[in-house]
Amino acid sequence: MIKLLNVFVVYSLVVSSVFANETTTFIELKKIEESLTNNVSESAQKLESLSKNKNEFNSEEIYFFNLLKAHILLLQNKPDQSLELLGHLDKLETSSAGREGIKHLLTASINHYKGHSVEAFVSLDKSLDLLDKIKKQEYKSRILINAVGLYKDADLIDFSLDYGRRALVLANQLKDPSKICDATYELASIELLTKKYQMAENRLLSAKSYCEKAQHKILLLGVSYSILELRIETGKLDKAREIANELHPKMIDYGWDVLISASHSMLARLELSEANFKKAEEHAKKAYKIAKKTNDRKRMEVASRLLAQIYTELENDKEAIKFYKEYMELNDANKTRIRQRKMAFDMARRGKLE
């Protein structure tokens, strides 16, 4: 689930200094940027209010405004509209290598989410190529952290670890709890993926501490979810239940379909582990329905596997076979996507060299 998390937290509480030559509009845009991921609806309203004076914006303000608008559209589950707006930014100029890097990063993240892997890696390389030109360290941190997730999803673990370590070094240099939380979490997710459970636990508990200090709402949800997953993986079901009872309402309240579907799947897995098959079925069906509505194939794969297992336990062979077949199709497609991502990475790099 959390593989997609950083797609939606590209700014991740960027803290900006205010310079004397910045306009009132620019300062307001920076304030929106800082709070964007913690309160999407309020940020959208503030941006809409600023748009009333859009005809008076200078070129830098227009670029910044549209970049924030694209990110808000993404957070509102409108990736196509976001990508279209980012395309329009290619026709505009900015003096900020940082904001240009974030534009490429958002473009990479959306293309990755949509399965356009070559385009995703091309855009990611463009953002990475700008690192030496970017003055604002917070933007550098965001690009490094998002590179971790994209490489991890392509099963390029060595690349992912390298960028994760670089992101953590930079975060520690910045002494920014939000960035340390983010980078630590990403490294923990790799350790969880590779079943290094003790290392993952230490890293996740550290990430949680920093996320709490930073009041980083969405990543704190992600860290808590990963701790829940770890507790289930290691058979500590009582502790898992405590986390799930507290976490699930928060996931629902945040309102992002990816989180809600993933949370229902994890609850289904927990109920299945405790042989509560009817409750497991209820949560798995909800997870599947939400994932299917948004065409989220990764979460459909998870939910269909759970439903196949649950219906097997309930001795409902017809439904078990139906969902097992769907799971196998989705699983094969996912393996194909991973191979394609690796090929896309090679293609993007070859194209860059040519």
Secondary structure, 3 states (H helix, E strand, C coil): CHHHHHHHCCCCCCCCCCCCCCCHHHHHHHHHHHHHHHCHHHHHHHHHHHHHHHHHCCHHHHHHHHHHHHHHHHHCCCHHHHHHHHHHHCCCCCCCHHHHHHHHHHHHHHHHHHCCHHHHHHHHHHHHHCHHHCCCHHHHHHHHHHHHHHHHHCCCHHHHHHHHHHHHHHHHHHCCHHHHHHHHHHHHHHHHHCCCHHHHHHHHHHHHHHHHHHCCHHHHHHHHHHHHHHHHHCCCHHHHHHHHHHHHHHHHHHCCHHHHHHHHHHHHHHHHHCCCHHHHHHHHHHHHHHHHHCCCHHHHHHHHHHHHHHHHHCCCHHHHHHHHHHHHHHHHHHHHHHHHHHHHHHHHHHHHHC
